[in-house]
């Protein structure tokens, strides 16, 4: 994950600068995911700066997976996704530590997007009304 200094600019999903209020928002996911695109578009439309962390370019750490698991109360797996369905039998045979390693190497199976503000998980997935409430948008 690329660190970005706190400022009035941040890098959006398409790699261009977005002017806005700095709120130290990070979105984790995959750039081609439609739900991630909706979340990023929402932030851009509301002039909120964010850092996009692409699982395809930088795998999540075990600490991040554990943090997301603690927030969700379970491992952050998208059980409806094609990656999970492809590896379901193999994944189901693993113990918890092995599952975390597996998730780290197959990050496409992680629920997304994951929205964090100041390194605290706010929400997993995209629901416009929840984003408005969490980000204090009128």
N, C-alpha and C positions, 0 to 999 in steps of 0.2 A: 504494500500500500504506500503510495506516495504521500509524503507529508506536505501540507500546504500551509503557509504562514497565514495568520489571522489578518485579514484585510477586507476591503470592500469588493474584492474580486475572488472568484473561485472558478474551478474548471467544471463545466457541465458535462452531460453525457456525451455530447458530440465533440468534446475537446475544446470548445470555444469558451472565452471568458464571459461570465455572466455578472453584471453589476447588480448589487443588491445589499441588503442588510446582512452583515456577517452574523451567523448564529451557530457556527461550528457544527453544521449538519453534515452527516455522512450517510450515503445510501450504498448498501452492499447488494450486489446482484450480478446479472449478466446483461451486457449491453443490448443484445437482440431480444430479450424477454419483453413481451408486450406490457406486462404489468409494471416492470421496472421503467419502461418508457413512459407510461402514464404517470407514475410517481414523479419522475424527473420533469416532465412537462408541467405538472402541477406546480412544482417548486419554481420553475422558470416563469410561469405565468403570474406567480405571486411575488416575483422579484426576490426570491430567497436564494442566497448563495449556498452551494453545497459542494461536497467532494464526492465523486462517484468512484467506488472501489469495485473494479471488475474482477470477479472470481476467475475469469479466463486469463487475466494478466497477472494476478497475484492471489495465490491460494489463501484461504482463511487460515488463521493460526488455530491451534488447539484451544488456546485461551479464548479466542473469539467464539468458537463453536460451543465451548462450555458456558460462556456468558449468555449466548443466545438460547441455549438449552435451559439455563436457570430462569430466563425470562418467560419462556414458553411452558416450562414444566415438563418438557420432553425434548428429545433430540430434534433439531430444526429440519426435519425431513418433509419434503413435498411428496406425499404418498400418491398423489394423483399424476405426478410428472413422469415423463418417459424414462428418465435416467433411473429413478427408483424402481419402476416396473421392470426395467431391463436387468437390474442387479438384485431384485428383491430376495430371491432364494439365497444367494451368496451373502447378502447383507444380514438377513435374518439368522444365519448360523453364527454370526460373530458375537463376542462379548462386548460390553459397553466401550471399553478402551479401544478395541479393534474397530468398532463402529465409528468412533471419532476419527481414527486414522483413515478409515474408508471414506467418510464424509469429506475429510480434508482433500483427499485425492480425487474425489468425484463431486466437486462443489456444485455441479449442476443439479444435484438432488436436494440442495438446501432451499427451504422456503424463501421466497423473495418477493419484493425487496425488503431489506432490513433497514429501518430508519433509526439512526442514532443522532442524538444531540448531546454535544459535549461528552461523548463516549458512553452515554447511557442509552440503552435500547428504549425506544418509544413505542414502536409498533412493527409488526411483521406483516407484510402484505400491503395492499393499497386500497384504502377506503377513503374517498375524498372528504366525507364528513369528519372522519377521525383525524385526518391530516389537518383540517381546519382547526379542530378543537385542540389538538396537541401543539400546533405551531402558532396558536393564538391569532389566527387570521380572521378578521371581521368579514 
